[in-house]
């Protein structure tokens, strides 16, 4: 996912290891995706779409 974000958006993604199945994606201090709310892993395309929308 990090490599795809860098390729599609042009920013370097940072992985911060968590515990207990946490899979959250934040950009500019805002939650883009929280697995704890959906119970599912996001698709790569949905994350790229959300990040592009956030970037304007």
N, C-alpha and C positions, 0 to 999 in steps of 0.2 A: 504494500500500500504506500509506504514512504517513497519508494522509487517512482511510482505512478504519480503521486502528488507533485514531486519535483519535476517530472517530465511535463505534466499537463498544466500545472499552475506556475511553475518556475520558482518555487520556494522549497527550502530544505525542511523536511519534517523531522521531528525529534520523538523518539520512542522513549516513553517513561514506563518502566515495568511496574505492573500492579499485581494484585493478588485476588483470588476468588472469582476469576472470570471477568474482571473489569475490562471493558473495551470502550473507552471514551475518546472522542476526537474534539479538540478545542482549537480555535484559531482566533488570534487577537483577543484572548481572554474570554471568548464566548464559546459556549457549548454548541458544537455542530452536530454531534451524535452521541447519545448515551445508551449503551447496551442495557444498562440497568433499568431504563424506561421501556425499552422495546422487547427485551429478552432474546433478541436475535442479533447476529452480526450484520453489518451493513454491506450492501453491494459496493464495489469499487466505483461504479458509475454514479451511484447516488451521492457518495461522498464528494466526488469531483464536482458534481452539479451544485451541491450545497456550498462548497468552497468558492466556486466561480461566482455564485450569487452573492456571497458575502463580500467578495472582492469588488463587486460592482460591475 
